[in-house]
Amino acid sequence: MTSRLGRLAVAFVATAVATLGITVANPAPASAAMTICYNTSQAGAYAGTASQAASIWNNATTNLTLSANCGSNLRIYQITGGGSYAVRTSLGNGRVYIDTQQAAQYSPLRIMTHEIGHILGLPDNYNGNCAILMSGGSAGTSCTNPYPSTTEANRVSSLFAGTLSATERSAGRSADVFRGSWPSVLTPVS
């Protein structure tokens, strides 16, 4: 009975508003967070690191949730040699490769969070500043900061909030490969 009265009240108000010629703004519904499913079946020893990096991005951004093993928008691979890198096939989709040799010298969590940042739409920023996640290895081996700066997090949030045009989101429709974020291995790792 209560729901019927509620529907009648809404109908009455809508009719009255239309009759009086009043325009009522219909606020856009709050956008739900986009879920990016990441797959760690090929991540080897870095599966836990991928989960930590996903948690960092989930806490730093809005409109975005990275969720483990619910699909394969993002696949994480452990490799040996060749360097860590990301291949973004489209915004929120792609592959991340973590090189065991580089992860022995640089912070594996910083590498993982940085490479996922590419999948989320961020470019490299080789300024050597450890506070900037996308500075990658240019900040040196002592830099272990795995957290995106406020500017980086806000950029990702806006990419997933629908505030950019379709053209901006789909720029570079072919795969974008992000190599060279981490300098070559400095010394051989046994």
One Martini backbone bead per residue (centre of mass of N, CA, C, O) as a GRO file, in nm:
protein
  190
    1MET     BB    1   0.058   0.063  -0.021
    2THR     BB    2   0.297   0.260   0.008
    3SER     BB    3   0.406   0.231  -0.286
    4ARG     BB    4   0.148   0.334  -0.422
    5LEU     BB    5   0.148   0.615  -0.294
    6GLY     BB    6   0.425   0.695  -0.403
    7ARG     BB    7   0.354   0.675  -0.705
    8LEU     BB    8   0.120   0.879  -0.695
    9ALA     BB    9   0.288   1.121  -0.597
   10VAL     BB   10   0.484   1.129  -0.835
   11ALA     BB   11   0.269   1.161  -1.055
   12PHE     BB   12   0.149   1.425  -0.951
   13VAL     BB   13   0.405   1.598  -0.960
   14ALA     BB   14   0.466   1.553  -1.261
   15THR     BB   15   0.200   1.674  -1.364
   16ALA     BB   16   0.227   1.952  -1.233
   17VAL     BB   17   0.493   2.033  -1.362
   18ALA     BB   18   0.402   2.002  -1.658
   19THR     BB   19   0.161   2.202  -1.642
   20LEU     BB   20   0.352   2.452  -1.543
   21GLY     BB   21   0.640   2.432  -1.704
   22ILE     BB   22   0.849   2.286  -1.536
   23THR     BB   23   1.191   2.235  -1.501
   24VAL     BB   24   1.355   1.933  -1.415
   25ALA     BB   25   1.636   1.822  -1.305
   26ASN     BB   26   1.813   1.526  -1.393
   27PRO     BB   27   2.017   1.368  -1.225
   28ALA     BB   28   2.283   1.202  -1.247
   29PRO     BB   29   2.392   0.916  -1.183
   30ALA     BB   30   2.597   0.758  -1.010
   31SER     BB   31   2.884   0.628  -1.090
   32ALA     BB   32   3.004   0.337  -1.139
   33ALA     BB   33   3.241   0.128  -1.094
   34MET     BB   34   3.492   0.011  -1.267
   35THR     BB   35   3.586  -0.315  -1.362
   36ILE     BB   36   3.904  -0.471  -1.327
   37CYS     BB   37   4.024  -0.772  -1.438
   38TYR     BB   38   4.273  -0.967  -1.291
   39ASN     BB   39   4.538  -1.196  -1.391
   40THR     BB   40   4.767  -1.434  -1.199
   41SER     BB   41   4.843  -1.718  -1.337
   42GLN     BB   42   5.141  -1.579  -1.457
   43ALA     BB   43   5.288  -1.431  -1.192
   44GLY     BB   44   5.377  -1.598  -0.971
   45ALA     BB   45   5.551  -1.430  -0.727
   46TYR     BB   46   5.351  -1.162  -0.819
   47ALA     BB   47   5.055  -1.194  -0.717
   48GLY     BB   48   5.066  -1.035  -0.448
   49THR     BB   49   5.168  -0.772  -0.575
   50ALA     BB   50   4.919  -0.724  -0.751
   51SER     BB   51   4.722  -0.695  -0.511
   52GLN     BB   52   4.860  -0.452  -0.383
   53ALA     BB   53   4.837  -0.264  -0.629
   54ALA     BB   54   4.531  -0.273  -0.651
   55SER     BB   55   4.480  -0.149  -0.372
   56ILE     BB   56   4.615   0.118  -0.427
   57TRP     BB   57   4.427   0.203  -0.661
   58ASN     BB   58   4.157   0.174  -0.509
   59ASN     BB   59   4.239   0.397  -0.285
   60ALA     BB   60   4.321   0.640  -0.501
   61THR     BB   61   4.044   0.595  -0.648
   62THR     BB   62   3.775   0.651  -0.863
   63ASN     BB   63   3.572   0.457  -1.068
   64LEU     BB   64   3.756   0.206  -0.955
   65THR     BB   65   3.810  -0.161  -0.985
   66LEU     BB   66   4.028  -0.402  -0.879
   67SER     BB   67   3.999  -0.754  -0.966
   68ALA     BB   68   4.051  -1.081  -0.893
   69ASN     BB   69   3.995  -1.342  -1.107
   70CYS     BB   70   3.720  -1.239  -1.301
   71GLY     BB   71   3.923  -1.211  -1.543
   72SER     BB   72   4.106  -1.044  -1.847
   73ASN     BB   73   4.191  -0.738  -1.882
   74LEU     BB   74   4.438  -0.818  -1.691
   75ARG     BB   75   4.765  -0.941  -1.735
   76ILE     BB   76   5.006  -1.123  -1.542
   77TYR     BB   77   5.369  -1.148  -1.580
   78GLN     BB   78   5.643  -1.359  -1.548
   79ILE     BB   79   5.983  -1.273  -1.613
   80THR     BB   80   6.314  -1.326  -1.774
   81GLY     BB   81   6.403  -1.073  -1.904
   82GLY     BB   82   6.365  -0.758  -2.096
   83GLY     BB   83   6.192  -0.628  -1.895
   84SER     BB   84   5.966  -0.421  -1.773
   85TYR     BB   85   5.613  -0.408  -1.889
   86ALA     BB   86   5.353  -0.257  -2.098
   87VAL     BB   87   5.030  -0.348  -2.260
   88ARG     BB   88   4.799  -0.138  -2.414
   89THR     BB   89   4.489  -0.195  -2.580
   90SER     BB   90   4.317  -0.036  -2.365
   91LEU     BB   91   4.140   0.105  -2.142
   92GLY     BB   92   4.201  -0.142  -1.891
   93ASN     BB   93   4.378  -0.305  -2.108
   94GLY     BB   94   4.618  -0.584  -2.074
   95ARG     BB   95   4.978  -0.613  -2.008
   96VAL     BB   96   5.204  -0.739  -1.753
   97TYR     BB   97   5.566  -0.732  -1.709
   98ILE     BB   98   5.780  -0.904  -1.476
   99ASP     BB   99   6.113  -0.875  -1.402
  100THR     BB  100   6.315  -1.050  -1.195
  101GLN     BB  101   6.577  -0.881  -1.223
  102GLN     BB  102   6.454  -0.604  -1.157
  103ALA     BB  103   6.308  -0.696  -0.888
  104ALA     BB  104   6.596  -0.730  -0.745
  105GLN     BB  105   6.650  -0.397  -0.756
  106TYR     BB  106   6.363  -0.316  -0.753
  107SER     BB  107   6.057  -0.247  -0.658
  108PRO     BB  108   5.801  -0.457  -0.719
  109LEU     BB  109   5.564  -0.269  -0.637
  110ARG     BB  110   5.642  -0.027  -0.809
  111ILE     BB  111   5.641  -0.167  -1.076
  112MET     BB  112   5.348  -0.270  -1.074
  113THR     BB  113   5.202   0.002  -1.029
  114HIS     BB  114   5.321   0.140  -1.275
  115GLU     BB  115   5.224  -0.059  -1.499
  116ILE     BB  116   4.925  -0.028  -1.431
  117GLY     BB  117   4.917   0.274  -1.496
  118HIS     BB  118   4.925   0.231  -1.801
  119ILE     BB  119   4.652   0.079  -1.822
  120LEU     BB  120   4.510   0.348  -1.683
  121GLY     BB  121   4.663   0.595  -1.877
  122LEU     BB  122   4.966   0.636  -1.807
  123PRO     BB  123   5.256   0.791  -1.847
  124ASP     BB  124   5.560   0.862  -1.856
  125ASN     BB  125   5.798   1.027  -1.598
  126TYR     BB  126   6.135   1.124  -1.628
  127ASN     BB  127   6.218   1.302  -1.330
  128GLY     BB  128   6.327   1.136  -1.058
  129ASN     BB  129   6.071   1.137  -0.878
  130CYS     BB  130   5.960   0.941  -0.617
  131ALA     BB  131   5.661   1.071  -0.589
  132ILE     BB  132   5.650   0.969  -0.886
  133LEU     BB  133   5.547   0.684  -1.019
  134MET     BB  134   5.600   0.746  -1.341
  135SER     BB  135   5.924   0.760  -1.308
  136GLY     BB  136   6.026   0.507  -1.214
  137GLY     BB  137   6.368   0.432  -1.249
  138SER     BB  138   6.467   0.738  -1.237
  139ALA     BB  139   6.469   0.726  -0.905
  140GLY     BB  140   6.591   0.463  -0.840
  141THR     BB  141   6.662   0.188  -0.630
  142SER     BB  142   6.571   0.339  -0.353
  143CYS     BB  143   6.292   0.356  -0.469
  144THR     BB  144   5.963   0.245  -0.307
  145ASN     BB  145   5.728   0.403  -0.415
  146PRO     BB  146   5.378   0.285  -0.482
  147TYR     BB  147   5.243   0.574  -0.503
  148PRO     BB  148   5.036   0.781  -0.627
  149SER     BB  149   4.978   1.074  -0.698
  150THR     BB  150   4.729   1.290  -0.697
  151THR     BB  151   4.745   1.351  -0.998
  152GLU     BB  152   4.744   1.057  -1.097
  153ALA     BB  153   4.481   0.966  -0.959
  154ASN     BB  154   4.297   1.184  -1.089
  155ARG     BB  155   4.343   1.097  -1.380
  156VAL     BB  156   4.224   0.815  -1.355
  157SER     BB  157   3.949   0.897  -1.249
  158SER     BB  158   3.875   1.065  -1.505
  159LEU     BB  159   3.896   0.834  -1.712
  160PHE     BB  160   3.660   0.661  -1.538
  161ALA     BB  161   3.422   0.902  -1.536
  162GLY     BB  162   3.360   1.022  -1.834
  163THR     BB  163   3.517   1.312  -1.895
  164LEU     BB  164   3.608   1.195  -2.152
  165SER     BB  165   3.628   1.147  -2.459
  166ALA     BB  166   3.628   0.898  -2.683
  167THR     BB  167   3.883   0.999  -2.826
  168GLU     BB  168   4.067   1.015  -2.575
  169ARG     BB  169   4.029   0.712  -2.483
  170SER     BB  170   4.107   0.592  -2.795
  171ALA     BB  171   4.378   0.673  -2.820
  172GLY     BB  172   4.554   0.449  -2.961
  173ARG     BB  173   4.423   0.163  -3.060
  174SER     BB  174   4.667   0.051  -3.058
  175ALA     BB  175   4.908  -0.079  -2.904
  176ASP     BB  176   5.069   0.014  -2.605
  177VAL     BB  177   5.416   0.037  -2.540
  178PHE     BB  178   5.595   0.020  -2.218
  179ARG     BB  179   5.925   0.094  -2.231
  180GLY     BB  180   6.197   0.197  -2.017
  181SER     BB  181   6.127   0.254  -1.707
  182TRP     BB  182   6.368   0.047  -1.660
  183PRO     BB  183   6.666   0.003  -1.625
  184SER     BB  184   6.896  -0.183  -1.672
  185VAL     BB  185   7.060  -0.415  -1.545
  186LEU     BB  186   7.333  -0.359  -1.342
  187THR     BB  187   7.356  -0.658  -1.232
  188PRO     BB  188   7.399  -0.966  -1.215
  189VAL     BB  189   7.169  -1.228  -1.145
  190SER     BB  190   7.172  -1.549  -0.984
   0.00000   0.00000   0.00000
